[in-house]
Amino acid sequence: MRYISTRGDASAPKRFCEILLEGLAPDGGLYLPERYPQVDAATLARWRGLPYADLAFEILSLYIDDIPADDLRALVRRTYTAEVFGSEAIVPVRRLGDSGLHIEALSNGPTLAFKDMAMQLLGQLFEYELGRRGEQLNILGATSGDTGSAAEYAMRGKRGVRVFMLSPHGRMSPFQQAQMYSLPDANIHNIAIEGVFDDAQDIVKAVSNDLAFKRAHRIGTVNSINWARLLAQVVYYFAGYFQVTRANDEPVSFTVPSGNFGNVCAGHVARMMGLPIRHLVVATNENDVLDEFFRTGTYRVRQGAETHETSSPSMDISKASNFERFVFDLLGRDGARTRELFATQVEREGRFSLRPDEFARIASFGFQSGRSTHADRLATIRGTWARHGTMIDTHTADGVKVAAERVEPGVPMVVLETALPVKFAETIREALGREPERPAALQGIESLPRRVVVMKPEVQAIKDYITRHIDG
């Protein structure tokens, strides 16, 4: 399997372990496989009932041919264990009464968010490949809340890896901040940017696009622009499908709370592989860039002042960095047209509009969308607790609200849980008048000492900080 850039980079296609440590392609595009391996009913029948780790191996091995099979199987089995994820099922699905909705639990890992599902594997892959090469890697990432802690917990203590994680100063929940900033590990560096998530993400992209600096300082990324992370997320769509169906041709829909488009893009990949997904429903909060696109065909980036600070803060994003992968497929894998939209129109004008014929293709990819507000969030949290005895976090509530509007008779609708309620306790208290449960290991985390520096959103300042802490 070889990988190409969404922007048509003419350089030779690369293998998995080459792009694992890279992040963006040299032309600023994102990597995708040259083709999506196809699975049929016989394959699904063979995979049904496999333990999660073995299912992950089967799917990943279709895309990874430069890691020996025995090594890849060992890495995957070391990652997906009941000890780390709380159950043998790893991603158990629970039904919400007779509503037609199901919730797939993706948040039982170390940091209580779905990002653990991919990040724990990424940590294993990085350590393995760096050990094979005898090299080091300096990871630069941006987080709106959960990516940062998941990356840091996955990489802490890993040989040959340093992490420099940017986050928007004061815009994450107190629990999210405490998870990241309280880590004492010497290879973890937290930088709070005076701005919004998009400012942090822009810095990551700018540094990644400086090829001389990137190569000289061995810069990699764990954001969802890294194909390996997105690939790991494809697995739980198959795992969820098997739990809510009996036959291998039954249709299922998924609703995905989304800001950066990585989580739902993994569903797109699963659907392109042949998993019988009827609809992929994108649920946004008040920062509704993606909902606007799927309704109108116009992708319009908001500036920092227009990016709302909401009670589902991990989705307070107005520039969806993974979105380019889907648009590339939507456009028939036309790299020149994708480059025109993202590298030219978005960078210069902050927006693009699809042509009518391009917009008409969206329906064939199964996408729908919807939007949720703070009032919707509170009502959904209350209703889900009252009717089903299930407490959900604010982002999952956005998903449940939109899913309820899109559910179809006879087609299971699976909502991807994105985090546990304790990460957003303030809104849970507002909705239910009670505290969410907290794992014993995380009691009192907000009172721990913190290791974080606050910096202005300046690319050169971040480069200088990285250089000092690598050389130092």
N, C-alpha and C positions, 0 to 999 in steps of 0.2 A: 504494500500500500504506500502510495506517495501522496504528498500534500502540496497544494497550490494556494496562491494568494487570491483573495477576492478582488484585487485590483489589477490582476493580470500580469504580475511580475514575470518577466521573460526568463529569469534564471531557472536552472534545472529544478524540478520538483524534489522535495526533501522527504526524508524518512521520519518516522515518529520521534525517535530520540534526538534528532536534530532540532525539531521544532519544540520539543519538550522544554528545552532550556532557553528558548528565544523570546517567546511572546509574539510581538507584531512581526509581520514579514518586512523585508527591507524596503518595500514600496509603501509601507504604512497600512497595508491591508491585513486581513485576518486569514489564518490558515484554515482550509477545509480539505477533506480527502478528495482525490480526483473523482471518486465515485462513492456512492453509499452501498455497502454490501446489502444484498437482498435476503430477507428471510421469508419462508413460506410456511404453510400450515404444518408441514411435517417437522420443520425446524422448531416451531413454537411448541409442538407436541413433545418434542425431545427435551426442550428446555423447561417445560412446565413441571413444577415440583422440585427443581434443583434448589439446593441451598443457595442463599444470596451470593456468597462468595464464588460459587461455581458458575452461577448465571453470569456474574460479572466477568469471570475469566472467558466464558464463551463469547460474550459480546466484545470485550476488549481485544481478544485475539484476532478478531476480524479486521481490526485497524492497526494492530501492533505486530509487525513481523521482524523487528530488529532487537527484541528481547527474547531469549530462549523460553519456550513454553513452560518448562518446569520452573524457571525463575519467576515468570509472570504469575503463574498459579500460586507460588509461594508468597509473593508480594500481596496478592489480592486476599488470600486466606489470612494473612497476618493483619490485614486492614479491617476486614468485615467480620468482627467477632461479637458474640453476645456480651462479652465483658466491656467492650467499647460502646456498643450501641443499644444495650439494654434488653435485647431479646434475640432469640434465634431467627426470627423473621426479619430482623434488621429494620424493615420499613413496614410494620403491620398496618393494615387498613381496617378502619372501623366505620360502621354504617351509622348514619344519622337518621334513625327511625325509618319512617316510610316516605321520607322526603325525596328519595332518589339520589341523595348525595352521600358520598363517602369521603372520609378524610384519611389521606395517606401520611402516616407519622414519619417525618423525615428529620425530626429534631431531638433525637435521643442520644446524640453524640456528646462529646466533651464540652462543647460550648452552647448546646441547646438550640442549635439552628441548623437548617438544611445544608449550609455550606460545609459542615463536617463531612457529609457524604462523599464529596469529591476531594476535599482538602486533606483528609487523612490518607487517602491513596496517593495524592500528589506528593506528600511528604516522603512516603516510601519510595516513589519513583525517583524523586530528586536525589535522595541519599544513595540509591542503587546506581543511578547513572553517573553521578559525580564520583562515586567510589570506583566505578569501572574506568573512568577517565583520569582519575587522580587530580581532579579540578575542584574549584570552589565556585559558588554562585551567590550573588548578592541580589536578593529579591526586592523589587520595588513594587508596592501595591497601593491601591486606594480603596477605602471602605466607606460605606454609608452606615455601617453598623456591624453586620455579622461576618462579612468576609474577613475583616481584620483579625478578630479573635480566633476564627476558625483557622486561618493561616498561621497565626502565631502559636496556637496550641499544637498544630500539626508539625511545625518546623522547630519548635523549641528543643534545643539540645541536639539537633540533627547535625551530623558531621558535614563540614564543608558548606554550610548554609548560613547566611545572615539575612535578616528581614528588616526592611525599612518600610513602615506602613504609615501612609498619610490618611488622616481623617478630618472631617470638618469640625473645627473647634466649637464645642458646646452644642452640637446638633445631634448627638446620639443620646440614647437614654442613659441614666446614671449607671444602670447595670452593665450596659454595653461598654461604657467607658471604663468601668472598674475591671471588667474581664480583660481588656487589652492592657490598660496602663499599669496594672498591678503585677504583671509578670516580671520576675527578677532576672530572667535569663540574659546573659551577656550578648547573645546573638540576636536579640530582639530590640529594635529601635522604633519608638512611637513618635510621630511628628503630627501635631494638631495644626491644621492649616486655617488661617483666619479667612474663612470663606465657606462655600458650600461644597458638597461632594463633587460636583462637576469641575470645580477648580482643581481639586486634588487629582481627579481622573485626567484632566488636561495635562497636568504636570507629568504624570506617568507616561502618557502618550508622547509628550514632547521629549522626554529623556529617552524613551524607546526609539524614537525617530532619529536621535543623534547617534548614528551608527558608530562613529569613532569612540564616543564616550561609552556607549553600551558595550562595545567589544573590549575596550581597555579596562573596564571595571567589572566585566562579567555580570551585566545586569540581566535579570530574568523577571518574570512576572507570575503571580498566582491569581490575578484577576481573571474573570471569565473570558478575556481575550485569549487566554492560554487554552488551546484545543484539548489538552489532556484533561483539564478540569471539566470542560463541557462534556467530553466523552464519558467520564465517570458518572455524570448525571443521567446519561441515557439509560443506564441500567435500571434505575428505579421506576421508569415508565413501564418497562417490561414486567418488573416485579409487582407493581400495582395492578397491571392488567390481569395477570394470572390470578390474583386474589379476588377479583370481582367477576370473573367469567368462568365458564365451564368448557365451552367449545373454543376452538382456536380461530374462528372467523367472526366472533361476536364483536360488534362495535362498542367502543368506550370513548367517552369524552373526558378531557382533563381541564380543570381551571387552575390557572397559575398566577398568584400575585406577582407582579413583575414591575421592575423599574429599569434594570439594566439589560433585560431580555435574555440573559444567559440561561436561566432556569427553563423558560419556555422554549428556547432555541434547542435545548436537548430533546424536548418533546417533538419538535419539528424533525430532528434527525431520526428519532425513533419511528415517526410516521413515514419518513422517506425510505426507511429500511423495510417497511411493509407491516409494521404493527398496526392493527385495525383501529386507528384513532379516528373517530367521527369529527370531533371538533377540538381545537386547542383554543381555550378561552383566556384571553389576556385580561387580568384584573388590575386596574391602576387605582391609585388614590387621587387626591386633588391635583397632583402632578401628572396630568393625563396626556402627555405627549404621544404615547403609544395608542391609547384609545382614539385620539384624534386621527392618527394615521390610518387605523383600520376602518374608521368611519368615512374618511374623506380622501385618503391617498396622499395627504400632505404631511410631511415630517417637519415639524417646526420646533427647533431647539429654543428653550427659554433661557434667558440670562439669569444670573444669580439672584437678582432682585425679584424676578418672577417665580423663583422656585420656592414653593410653599414649605414651611416647616410644619410637619403634620404629626399625628399620633401613630403613624406607621412609617417611621423615619427611614427605614432601610430602603424605602421606595421613593425617597425625596430626590429624584433623579430626573433631569430634563434632557440628558444626552445619552441614549442607550448604546453603549459601546459594542454590544454583541449583535445589534440589529442588522449590521451590515452583512452578516452571514446569511440571514434569511433573504434580504433584498437581492443578494447575489444569486441565490437559487430562484427567486421570483422572476428575475430578469433573464432566466435561461442560462445562468452562469456567464453572463457577458461582463468580463472584467473591465472593459473600457467604459461601459455605461455605468457600472458601479463606481468606478473611479470618478467619473464626471459628477455623479450625485454627491458622493461623500467627500472626496478630496477637493472638489471645486465648489459646488453649490453650497454645501453645508459649511465649509470653512470660510467662504466669502460672504454668504448671505444668511447663514444660520437656518437654512430650510431647503427643501425641494418638494416638488409635486410630481407624482407619477403621471405619465400619459394615460388617457382613458383605457387604452388596450392593456397597459401594464397593471393598472388598478383592477381591471376585470379579472385578472388571474388569481387574485387573493382568495377568492371563494374556493378554488380548486385545491388550495393548500390547507383548507379546513379551519382557518383562523376566524375567530370572533373576538369581541372585546366588550368591556364595560368599565364603569367608574364607581368609586365609593368615596364617601366623605366621612368626617369625624362623627357626625350624627348617625350615619349608616353603621359605622363601626360599633358604636355604643349599642345601637338597637340589635345588631347581629350578635354581639357578644352576649347580651342579655337573653335574647331569644334562644340561642343555642344552648345556653346554660339551663334555662327554664324548661325547654322542651326535651332536651336530650341528656342533661346532666354532664355536658361536655364543656370544659373551659378552653377557649381558643385565644390566641394572641391577636394583636391588632391587624397584622398583615394577613393572617389566615382568615380573619373576619372579612377583610376586603374580598378575598377569594370566595368565601361562602355566600356573601351578599350577591356578587355577580353571578356565581354558579346557579343560585336559586332562580335567577331570571332567565337562564339559558338551558336548564335541564329539560330533556325530552323524554316522553314516556318510553319505557323499555330500553333506554340507553343509560347505563350507569354513568354518573358524573363524579369523577374523583377530583377532590380539591387537594392540592399539594400543601400540606402544613409547612410553614416556613420557619417557625420558632415556637418556643414554649412561652406561656403567658408571663412567667416571672421576669422575662427580659423587658417587659413593658408594664410594670406593676402599677404605675400611676394611672394609666387608662383603665386597667382592670378594676382598680379601686373605684374609679369614677363610674364604671358601668355596673359593677356588682356589689360595691360596698364591702368588699372583703379582699384579703391578701391572697395572691396566687401562691401555690405551693412552691417551695424552693428546695433543691437537693441539698442534703446536709453538707456536702463538700463546698458549697458556695454560700453558706451562711456568713454574713458579715463581710462580704467581698468589697463592698463600697468603702469600708473603713481602712483597707490595706494601703500601705504607702504606694505612691504612683511614680512611674518613670516615663515622663513625656515632656517634649519641648514644643513650644508654640512658635510658629513661624508664619511669615507672610507668604502668599501664594506666588512665589517667584522661582522660576525654574533654576536659575543659576545658583540661588541660595541653597536649594535642595541638592543640586549637584555638589556644591562645596561641602555640604554636611556629609553626604555619602563618602566623598573622597577622604575627608578627615577621619571618618570612623572605619574606613577600610585600611588606610595607611597607618592609623594610630593603633 
